[in-house]
Amino acid sequence: MTRKSTNARVQKHREALRRAGLRPVQIWVPDTRRTDFARQCRNQSRRVAAADRADLELSHFLEEALTDVDGWSA
């Protein structure tokens, strides 16, 4: 298969998606292969946990929200 035919198929597919009302979006995400990825995750998780513990208003809101789900079913 030639590069031209591959490019043409990809272009045809993209055009069909656009006709369906979709558009391409590029998203950048953290590189999980980096050696410091796990350390960064731990650091960020600890910061979030500490902020949550310090936010009494948020804790109160979440506790009240939990009482509002009585009787719900999946």
C-alpha positions as CSV (number, residue, x, y, z in Angstrom):
1,M,0.0,0.0,0.0
2,T,1.4,3.4,-0.9
3,R,1.7,6.4,1.3
4,K,-0.6,8.3,-1.0
5,S,-3.4,5.8,-0.7
6,T,-3.0,5.7,3.1
7,N,-3.2,9.5,3.2
8,A,-6.2,9.5,1.0
9,R,-8.0,6.9,3.2
10,V,-7.2,8.9,6.3
11,Q,-8.4,12.2,4.7
12,K,-11.6,10.5,3.5
13,H,-12.3,9.2,7.1
14,R,-11.6,12.7,8.6
15,E,-13.9,14.3,6.1
16,A,-16.7,11.9,7.0
17,L,-16.2,12.7,10.7
18,R,-16.4,16.4,9.9
19,R,-19.6,15.9,7.9
20,A,-21.0,14.1,11.0
21,G,-20.4,17.3,12.9
22,L,-17.2,16.3,14.7
23,R,-13.9,18.1,14.8
24,P,-10.4,17.1,15.7
25,V,-9.0,18.1,19.1
26,Q,-5.4,17.7,20.3
27,I,-4.9,16.9,23.9
28,W,-1.6,16.8,25.7
29,V,-1.3,14.5,28.6
30,P,1.6,13.7,31.1
31,D,4.1,11.2,29.8
32,T,3.7,8.1,32.1
33,R,7.0,6.8,30.9
34,R,9.0,9.5,32.5
35,T,11.1,8.4,35.5
36,D,9.6,11.0,37.8
37,F,6.0,10.4,36.8
38,A,5.1,8.3,39.9
39,R,6.8,10.8,42.2
40,Q,4.9,13.7,40.7
41,C,1.6,11.7,41.1
42,R,2.4,11.1,44.8
43,N,3.3,14.8,45.4
44,Q,0.2,16.0,43.7
45,S,-2.0,13.5,45.5
46,R,-0.6,14.5,48.8
47,R,-1.2,18.2,48.1
48,V,-4.8,17.5,47.1
49,A,-5.4,15.4,50.2
50,A,-3.9,18.1,52.5
51,A,-6.0,20.8,50.8
52,D,-9.1,18.6,51.2
53,R,-8.4,18.0,54.9
54,A,-7.9,21.7,55.5
55,D,-11.2,22.7,53.8
56,L,-13.8,22.2,56.4
57,E,-16.5,23.8,54.3
58,L,-15.9,21.2,51.5
59,S,-15.9,18.3,54.0
60,H,-19.3,19.6,55.4
61,F,-20.7,19.9,51.9
62,L,-19.6,16.4,50.9
63,E,-21.1,14.9,54.1
64,E,-24.4,16.6,53.4
65,A,-24.3,15.4,49.8
66,L,-23.9,11.8,51.0
67,T,-27.0,12.0,53.1
68,D,-28.9,13.2,50.0
69,V,-28.3,9.9,48.1
70,D,-30.3,7.6,50.5
71,G,-32.6,5.4,48.4
72,W,-30.7,5.8,45.2
73,S,-30.0,2.7,43.2
74,A,-27.7,2.0,40.3
